Amino acid sequence: MAEKGSPLFVGLLVTGNVVIMLAGLALYAESVWVTADPYKVYPILGVSGKDDVFAGAWISIFTGFAFFCICVFGIISLVHGNRLMVLLYLALILIAYMFECASSITAYTHRDFVVSNSNFVTKQMLTYYSADTNQGRELTRMWDLFMMEQQCCGTNSPMDWVDYTSVFRSRYPEVVAPWPFYCCKRDPNFIIINEEGCRMGHPDYINTKGCFEHIKHAVDSYAWGVSWFGFAILMFTCPVVLLAIYHYITM
């Protein structure tokens, strides 16, 4: 076994910090990916102020880079055997640890609010889609793009636009547009195959599946990446920090 203060014990601490340093870089990169929102679902969360999954990712960008920088400093401190530098290293990594705890908890808890059921997404869609406001225009663009690219319609099905009162229905009578024409099936050039067949609800010309599963998958990917990867880093960091504290006490 490596004894306290021995080169082997210090080497063990240095190895642990190298792993945390690399994991911090990976967390930083993953969090940047989340905030870039490749699935384009931020408006769904942002319009109603339920975007704390992204808030957790922004915190993780800071903590991921902080873990990298702090561990570099920690390695230098341990190799030099400077007691004051080791103390500063411990203080900094504990601060980053607490911020990453907040990030993981925030991303995980607010994920459940969005993906636990489709009612939140449905209500928001019916309230904002085609509304003549900044939020309405932003959400409308998002839904149009999402329905066309993912080949889906509404939250659960095209009937969402028929069964419930909505801003869209107040602007477009059911006989004219029972649902947005972005629900219509399109050819490879994104041209509607048969507009009349789509209006009539013929399954060959309208996308019958809802978009909620795609939205749920996107939010899950963001939240699980930020929360569980961050949590794994915290679990590995804990024993390394405890060993570093022990090393500091016995220096």
SVG drawing of the C-alpha trace seen along z (x, -y; Angstrom):
<svg xmlns="http://www.w3.org/2000/svg" viewBox="-65 -40 73 42">
<polyline fill="none" stroke="black" stroke-width="0.4" points="0.0,0.0 1.0,-3.6 2.0,-5.3 1.0,-8.9 3.5,-11.4 5.2,-8.7 5.9,-9.2 3.4,-6.3 0.7,-8.0 1.3,-11.4 1.3,-9.5 -2.1,-8.0 -3.4,-11.5 -1.9,-12.8 -3.5,-10.0 -6.9,-10.7 -6.6,-14.4 -5.6,-13.5 -8.8,-11.5 -10.9,-14.3 -9.2,-16.8 -10.0,-14.8 -13.6,-14.1 -14.0,-17.9 -13.0,-18.5 -15.6,-15.9 -18.3,-17.5 -17.4,-20.9 -17.7,-19.6 -21.0,-17.8 -22.5,-20.9 -21.5,-23.0 -23.4,-20.5 -26.5,-20.8 -26.5,-24.6 -26.1,-24.5 -29.5,-22.7 -29.1,-20.5 -32.6,-19.2 -34.0,-22.7 -36.4,-22.3 -35.2,-25.2 -38.3,-27.4 -40.6,-24.8 -38.8,-25.1 -37.8,-28.7 -41.2,-30.3 -42.7,-29.0 -39.6,-29.6 -39.0,-25.8 -35.5,-25.9 -33.5,-24.9 -32.1,-21.9 -30.2,-24.4 -29.3,-26.4 -27.7,-23.2 -25.8,-22.8 -24.4,-26.4 -23.3,-25.7 -21.6,-22.5 -19.7,-24.5 -18.2,-26.5 -17.6,-23.5 -16.2,-21.3 -13.6,-23.9 -13.0,-24.7 -12.3,-21.0 -9.7,-21.0 -7.9,-24.1 -8.1,-23.2 -6.8,-19.7 -3.8,-21.1 -3.1,-23.4 -3.6,-20.5 -1.1,-18.3 1.5,-21.0 0.8,-21.5 1.1,-17.8 4.3,-17.4 5.9,-20.4 4.6,-19.4 3.6,-23.0 1.2,-22.9 -0.3,-26.3 -0.9,-25.5 -2.5,-22.2 -4.9,-24.0 -5.8,-26.5 -6.4,-23.5 -8.7,-21.9 -10.7,-25.1 -11.2,-25.6 -12.2,-22.0 -14.7,-22.0 -16.3,-25.1 -16.4,-23.5 -17.8,-20.4 -20.7,-22.3 -21.5,-24.1 -21.6,-20.7 -23.9,-19.3 -26.3,-22.2 -26.0,-21.6 -26.8,-17.9 -29.7,-18.4 -31.2,-21.2 -31.0,-19.3 -32.4,-16.1 -35.4,-17.6 -36.6,-19.9 -36.3,-17.1 -39.1,-15.3 -41.4,-18.3 -41.3,-18.4 -41.2,-14.7 -43.4,-13.2 -46.5,-13.7 -47.4,-15.5 -50.0,-17.9 -47.4,-20.7 -46.2,-20.6 -49.7,-20.3 -51.0,-23.3 -48.0,-25.4 -48.4,-24.5 -52.1,-25.3 -51.5,-28.6 -48.6,-29.9 -48.6,-28.3 -49.5,-31.0 -49.9,-33.7 -48.9,-37.1 -46.4,-37.7 -42.6,-37.4 -42.9,-34.2 -45.7,-32.9 -43.6,-33.5 -40.5,-31.9 -42.5,-28.8 -44.3,-28.6 -41.0,-28.5 -39.8,-25.8 -42.9,-23.7 -43.0,-24.1 -39.4,-23.0 -39.8,-20.2 -43.0,-18.8 -41.5,-18.9 -38.1,-17.4 -39.4,-14.8 -42.4,-14.0 -44.8,-14.3 -47.9,-16.4 -49.0,-18.0 -47.9,-16.7 -49.8,-13.4 -51.4,-13.3 -53.0,-15.6 -56.2,-15.5 -54.6,-17.8 -55.5,-20.6 -59.1,-19.5 -60.0,-18.3 -58.8,-21.4 -59.3,-25.1 -56.2,-26.9 -54.9,-30.2 -54.4,-28.3 -58.1,-27.2 -59.2,-30.8 -57.3,-32.0 -58.0,-29.1 -61.4,-27.4 -61.4,-23.6 -62.7,-23.4 -59.8,-25.5 -56.9,-24.0 -57.8,-21.4 -54.1,-21.3 -51.0,-23.2 -49.9,-22.1 -46.4,-21.3 -48.2,-18.1 -48.5,-17.1 -46.3,-14.4 -43.7,-15.8 -41.5,-14.6 -37.7,-14.7 -37.8,-18.3 -40.1,-19.1 -43.1,-19.8 -46.5,-18.7 -47.5,-15.4 -51.3,-16.0 -52.6,-19.1 -56.3,-18.1 -55.6,-14.6 -53.7,-16.0 -56.6,-18.4 -59.0,-15.4 -56.7,-13.5 -55.8,-10.6 -53.1,-8.5 -51.1,-8.4 -50.8,-12.2 -50.5,-13.3 -48.1,-12.5 -50.2,-10.7 -47.7,-10.3 -47.2,-13.0 -44.0,-14.9 -43.9,-14.3 -41.6,-11.3 -39.1,-13.3 -39.3,-16.2 -39.0,-13.7 -35.9,-12.1 -34.3,-15.5 -34.9,-16.7 -33.8,-13.3 -30.6,-13.4 -29.8,-16.8 -30.7,-16.2 -29.3,-12.7 -26.0,-13.8 -25.6,-16.8 -26.9,-15.2 -25.7,-11.7 -22.3,-12.3 -21.8,-15.2 -22.9,-12.9 -20.4,-10.2 -17.6,-12.9 -18.7,-13.9 -18.6,-10.3 -15.1,-9.9 -14.0,-13.3 -15.2,-12.6 -12.6,-9.9 -9.8,-11.8 -10.6,-15.0 -10.8,-13.0 -7.4,-11.5 -6.0,-15.0 -7.4,-16.3 -5.7,-13.4 -2.5,-14.1 -2.7,-17.8 -3.2,-17.1 -0.2,-14.8 2.2,-16.9"/>
</svg>
